[in-house]
Amino acid sequence: MNQELRKKLNRITDILWAGGVTNPITYIEQISYLIYLKLLEEEESSRELQARLLGEGGNGGSTLLFPKQAERFRWSKWRFRSGVDLRDFLRDHVFPYMASLVKEEPQIAEYFRDAVLEIVDPNVLKLVVDEIDGIDFTKLGSDVKGDIFEYLLTHLGQSALNGQFRTPRQIRAMMVEMLDPNLGDSIYDPACGTGGFLIDAIDYVLAQYSTETREIPIYGEEWLEKRNQSIDEAKKEIPTLQTYRKGPGEKIPNWELLERSIYGIDVSRQMMRIAMMNLVLRGIRQANVKRGNTLSDMGGLSEDDLNRRYKVILSNPPFAGVLPKESIRQDLPTNSKKSELLFLAVMMEALAPGGQCAVVVPEGLLFGSTSAHVELRRKLVEDFDLRAVVSLPAGVFKPYAGVKTGILVFSRPASPAKKDKKNKEKEKLWFYEIRADGFDPDKISGGGRPETPDRNDIPDLLRLWKLYKESKFKNPPGIEAGSLLEPGSEEPRCWWATIKSISENEFNLTAGRYKPLIAEKAPDEDPAQLIRETLELEQEITEGLKKLLKVVEEME
């Protein structure tokens, strides 16, 4: 994304902030409405051109979004209005028209259903419309359009209100790379928020189907510009620099297949809209993103939603909620009311045979001693193929939360047949302890953690994960749980434990429970001399007590 476009986006956000639209979610939702209307204008122009080329007999105006009687709702027809006239026409006529396209364009109608224009100052609205009017989206590639929204999310993500919905880029990129999604895999996030996991998974697939890709540091391309370095120069200077790849995906053989393989649900309509816009700007118009509550029988899910199974699930669901027992889905493999257990149960239930899941969970889920905790972990260990437990630093979600978390990576066996218990007990589970994730764990600066690219364990984890995967998950890297290392040994980052030892520990999945110990170095002093010194010290204490006793007796 070039500097000029970045400045334009900054002007838009500054205008809104000065105009009193300061809630970050509202901020981004209002921008998304206007961007969507501008995109529809450009698409309508493309449809008109196609209709002229096809002539009267070639489908003509039947596919237009704005037939003659509705032409006044097009961006190009009202964007020259100003003042109260502009605000009222947009609020009272354009938004309701878009919400009415239930049969013609159901996704557009869903996007604008219950939409409210909250830019109440007409002058502010006019300035924002003029700025967005100056962006020609047709000349921008889908990756650049996607960068626009990602930039807005990052810019606004300095607020705690927005931060609770966003998983840090370095964690998302790591989880996506571990699951290695491909074209045709159904990809699902049952608590999708702004759509970060879905976007990163799409970018990962597009890069696989691109002739040329760009390697980008997790800090963004601006970071490289400020350092005046190429990516190769930065990687040479900083071997632990974490990057990801992006590409246009021009070799995708079936774009519709990609679009229809994306699924996301969020309980917030605002979040659903933001996720949809995030996808639309990347050319994903037909994604299955909807508002709903994945935990509840009354959450607005259809039978198809409840019965669908997915090949790839990526998520960082909310942790702290407790649902009324009456509204919890009856098909879940847990009787708990805690949201973290319910979300894990949803993903276990929704995973297709041979499918794989990576999910962020609070550490309490890994060691909780209630019957619901233990039983769900038992099902996960015995009925699924649990591949890895990744321990994250306590500060990974600062400044929004300091809760200690981990990542579970598991898959559903391709065959429903249960394995022999003895063979299952011999299987191994890999633990990796991330102590540094590329950002300072303790400091907060400018609403976020300062970058520490020279301290990041994630590239090492991904390198070892690749070896683990190449062994068909038979030989996890590192050493066996319970090993005693030589004094002075380097503290291990990864280790493994057998399923048998996991089951003997009430299916406790905390990495630290199985971490190998480092033996203490034997003292250099002569043991006999230490004994002599101890005896001399005890003799001094005895003599002192005798003197004290004599004084006490004389006072009586």
N, C-alpha and C positions, 0 to 999 in steps of 0.2 A: 504494500500500500504506500503510495507516494506521499510526500510531505504536504502537498497542496490539499489532498483529500483528508489527510489527518487534521490539518488546520480547520477545514470546513466542519468536520465533526466536532472539533473542540468549540467552534463558534456556536454550533447548535446547542451543545450541552450548556455552554455559558449563558446563552439567551434564556433557556428554560430555567436554569437556576436563578438568574436575576429576576425572572418573571414569576417566581414563587413556586415552581414545580420542583420541589426539593426531595420528595420521597423517591429513592432510587428505583423502586419497582415501577412506580407511576411514570417516572422519567422515561424509562426505557420502553414501557408499554406505549406511551403516547408517540414516541418516535417511530415505533414499529407500525402503528396504524398508518402514519403518513408515508412511510417508506413503502408499505404494502400498496397503498393507493397509487403511488407513483409507478411501482412495478406493473400494476394492472393497466395503467395508461400505456406504458411501453408495450405490453403484451397485446393490448387492443390495436395499437398501430400496426404491429406485426400481423395480426389476424386480418386487418383491413387490406394490407398489402397482399397477403395470400389470397384473399377473396377476389381482389382485382385481377390477379394473375390467373386464377382458376376460371374467372368469368362467371356469368349468371348461373351456369349449370353446375358449378363446382362447389356446392355447399354454401356459397355466398355468405349472407349475413346471419344465417341460422346459428352460427357458432360464436357470434359476437357477444361480449360481456355486456355491452351497452347498446341494445337496439335503439332505433330512432327515438322512441318515446322516453328512453332513459339516458339519452346522450348527455343531458345536462349534468349527470352525476360523474362524468369523467373528469379526471384531474385537469385536463387541458381546458375544460369549459368553465371551471370555477376557480382555478388558481389565481386569476386576475382580480377576483373580488377582494375586498378589504374591509376592515373594521368589523362592526357587529354583523353586517351582512354575511361576511365570510364565515365567521364563527357559527352563526345560527344555521346557515345553509349546510355546513359540514356536519354539525351536531344533529340537526332535525331532519335532514333529508338524505345526505350521502351515507351516513352510518346505517340508518334504517334500510336503505335500499340494498346495501351489501348484505345485511343480515337476512334479507328476504330471498336471496338466491339459493334457497334450500334444494330445489330440484335441479337448477341449471349448474350451480357450482357449490356443492354441499360443503366443501372445505372452507371456501371463502365465507359462506354463511355462518359456519361454526366459529370462524375466527372473529367475526364481527357481532356474534350473538351477545347481547347484554353489554356491548362496547359503549363506553362513556367518554366523551371528549372532556378532558380535565384541564386543558389549556384555556382558561377562562378569559385571559386578557387578549382581546383581539389583535393588539399590536404585536404581542409576543408570537401569537399564532402566525401572523402574516410574515414575520421575519423568518420563522422556522420553515414555513412553506416555501419561501423564496430560496432559502439555502438548499433544501432538498430538491427543488426544481432545477437547481444548477448541477445536479449529479446525473449524468447519462449512464444509467445502469446497463444499457444494452452494450456499451463499449467496454464494460468491465467483465473479466472472467469470473466464473463462479467462486474461485478461490479468493479473489480480491473482494467480491461482494461479501463473502463469508468473513473475511478479515475486518470489514466495516463493523459488523455486529459484534465480533469478538473483541474489537478495540473498544466499542461502547461498553460492553460488559466489564471489561478490565478496568476501564476508566471509572465506571460507576461502582465497581466492586469494592472500592475503598470504604464503602459504608457497611456497617455491621449488618444492617437489615438485608442487604443483598448478599453479603458474604455467606450467610447461613445456607444459601442455596447453591453455592459453587464449590466444587472440589478443585483443589489446586491442579494446575496444568501438569506438573511433574508426576503427580499420582495418577491422573487420568491416562496420560501417555503411557506410563508403565503398565497399567492394568490392561489397556488395549493391546499393547505389544505382547503381553503374556498370553492373551487368548488368540491373537493372530487371526482375526476374522477375515473371511473371503467373500467374494461376490456370490450372492445367493443364500448366504447365511441369514436367517432371521435374527435381528438384533433388537434387544428389548431392555428398557429401563423402567421398572414399575414405579419409580419416584423421580421422574426425569428432570425436574427443575427447569433450568434454562436450556437443557438439551446438550450439555457439555460432553457426556459420554457418547451420545449418538453422533454428534459432530465429529469427535475424534475418531470414532470407528469408521465413519464415512471417509474422512480424510485418509485413514490408513488403507482402506480398500482402494480409493482413487489412486494413491501413490503406487500401489501394486500394478495398476493398469495405466501407467503413464510412461511415455518414452523417456522423458526427462523429469527429474524430481529436484526440489529444493530442500536442503537440509537446514532446519531452523532450530536455534537454541530455545530451550523452554522459556527463556526470558523475552523472546520475541526478536524480530529483525531490528527493531530500534536499538536494542542493546548492542548489536554488532555495529550499527551506524555510529553510535556514541564512542565505541572503542576504535572506530576506523579500521576494522579488521574484516577479513573474509572468514567464512566459517572454518576453513582449513587452518588458517593462522590461529584462530581462537582455540581449536581443538589441539593443536600442537602445543600451545602454551598451557592449556588446561586439559590434561588427559581425562579428568572426571566430568567434563562438560556434557550434560545430558541434552540430546537433540531428538527431533522427530522429523519425518519426511512429509512433504506435501507435493501434489502434482495435479494436473488438470483432469486426469482420468480419461483421456481421449481414446483409449483402447477398450473402454467398457463396451462389451458387445450388446448389452441390453440395459439401457438406463432405467426403464420402467421396472425391471427386476430389482435394481438397487433401491429405487424409491419405495417400492411396496414391501421391502424387507425390513423397513425401519418402524419400530413400535415404541411408543412412549406414553406414559400416563402420569398425570400429576393432579393432586387434589385441588390445586389453585388454578382458577381460570387465567389469572394474570401470568402465571408461570407457563401454562399451556400455550398461551399466545406468544410469549417470548420464545419458547422452544420452537414453535411453528415458524416464526419469522427467521430464526437462526437457520432452520432447514431450507426455507424458501429461498433465502439469499444464496444458498449453495446449489440451487437448482433442484432441490428435493421438494416438489410440490405435492406429491401424492403419499407422503409419509403418514402412517397411522398414529398420529398424536392426538390424544383426546383428554378431556377432563374426567377424572373419576377417582375413586378411592379403592385401591387394589386390595385393601384389607377387609372390606366390608361387603356383606351380602346386599346392602342397600347403597352401594357405592357407584351405581350407574353403569356397571359393566354388563355387557351382553353375554349371551351364552357362548358366542364365538370367542369373546375375550377370555372367559373363564376356562374354555376348553383348549385354547391355542397353546402350542408348545414351541419353544424357541431354541435355536442352536447356540446363540450367544446372549448372555445376560451380563450387563455391567451396571453397577449401581452403588450409590452412597446414600441410603435411605435415612430419614430422620430417626433419632434414637429414643427420644424422651417420652413419647406418647403412651397413653394407656387407653384402650378402647373399651366401651361397654360390651360385656359378654354377648348381649343379645344381637349386636350388629356385626359380630365377627364372622367371617366366612366359615362355613361348616366343613369345607373340603380340605382345610389346611392340616398338616401333620403335627399340630401342637394345640394344647388347650390353654395356652398362655394368653394374657391380655396385654402384654408388653409389646410395643410396636417393633422393637429390634428383633424379637423372636418371630413375630408375625411376618415381617418382611423377609427374613431368611426362609421361613416356611413357604411363603409365596414363591420365592425363586426356586426352591427345591421342587415344588409342585409344578412350576411352569417350564422346567428344563426338559428339553426333548432328549430321547435316547441318543447318546453320543454327544449331546450338547455340553457346553462348559460355561461356568459362571465365575466372575470375580466380584466380590462385594466387600465394602468397607463395613466393619462392625465395631461396636464399642468393646473394649477389652473385657468388660464384665460378662459379656455373652460367652467368652471363651472359658471362663472359670466359674461362673455362677453355680451355686450348689442346690438351687431349687430343683424339684423333680422335673419341671418344664425345661429348664436349661439342660440338665443332664440327658433327658430323653431325646431332645432335639439334636444334641451333639451326637448321641449314640446312633440315631438314624442317619445323620450325615456321614459318620465314619463307617458304619456297617453297610448301608444301602447305596452309598455313593462312592465315587473315587475321589477322596480328598487328596489333592496334590501338594498344596503348600499353605502354610500360615506365615504371613509377612507381618512382622511387628513394626509399627510406625512410631516415629518420635512423638512425644507428648505435645510438642509445639506445632505439629504439622498444620493444624487448622487455626492457629492464632492469626489475627487477634480476636477471632469470633468465638473460639472454644479451645479449651486446654485439655479436653478429655483424651485419654490414652485410647488408641484405636489399633486395629489390625485389619488385614485383608485375608479373606478365605478364598482360595482358588480350588474349585472342585468340578467334577463332571459326572453326568449320569451314565452308568454303564450302557453300552450299545445293546446288550442283551439283558432281558429282565431276569434271567436265571441267576439265583443267588450263588455266590462263590462258596466253596468249601471253607468252613470256619478256620481250619488250621492254615490253609493257604492265605486266607485274608489276614490272619494275624501276623504273617511274615512280611506283608507289604509294609512299605516305609513311607513316612510323612516328612516332608522337608520344611524346616524352619529357617527363616532369614530375618535377622534383626537389622533394620535400617536405623542407623544412628544419626545420619546426616542426609538431608534430601535436597541440598542445593540452596537452602535458605537458612538464615540464622535462627536457631530454635528459641532464643531468649529475647532478642531485641525486636522492637516494633518501630518502624519508621515510615511516615507518609501513609499510614493506614495498612501497612503490610510488613512482612519480614524482609530485611535486607538480603540481597543475593550473596551466596557463598559458593560460586561455581566450582571452587577447588575442594569443596567438602560435599560430596554427593555419592552415596553408596548405590544409587539406583542403576547406573551403567554396569556396575559389577554384578548386581543381582540379575540383570537381564542377560549378561554373558553366561552366568552359571545356569540360569533357567534354560537357556538354549541347549546346553550340554545335558541337562536333566531330561529335557524333552526328547533329545536325540536318542537317549537310552530307553525311550518309551516309558519313562517315569519309573524305571527299575533301580537306577543308581543315583540317588540324590547326592549333590556335592556336599562336602564338609565331613564332619566326624560324627560318630554315634553318640546319642544322648547318654549322659552319665559318665562319659570318659573323663579321666583325670589327666590333664596336660602337665608337661614338665614345668617346673618353676621358671618364670621369666618368659613363658610362651605368650605370643600375641593373642589378645582376646578374640575368640572366634566370632565371625559374623553369621555363619550358618552351620547347621547340624541337622541330624535326622533321628527319628525314633520309629520303632516298629509299631504297628497298629495294636499288637498285643500289649506293649507297655502303655500305650494311650488308654486302652480299655481298663487296664489295671489301676489307672489314675482317675477313674470316674470320667473318662473322656475329656479330661482337662486339656485344652488346646493352647494354653498360654506358652509362648516360646520360652520364657525364662524358666518354666518348670523343668525343661529338659536340657537346659544349656550346660555344656561341659564345664567342669571346674578346672581352675589352674592351681596346682599344688603350691603351698607356701614354701619358700626357700628355707632350708634348715639353718639354724643359727650358726655363726662362725665360731662362737665362744666354746671353750673346753667344758664339757658337761660337768666334770668333776669340780672345776673351779666354780661353776655356777652353784653347785650344791654347797660348797664350802662357804661362799658368800651368803647364801640363803640361811645357813646355820648360824653364821656370825650375826646376821640381822635379827634372827629370831632370839638369839641370846641377849642382844641389846634390848629388845622389847621386853623380855622376861625380867631383866635386871631393873628396867624402868618401872615395871608393874610392881615389883617387890618393894621398891622405894616408896611408890605411891601408897601401897597398902600399909607400910609402916607409919606414914604420916597420918593416914585416916584413923589407925588404931590409937595413936597418941592423942588425937582430938576427942575421942570417946570418953 
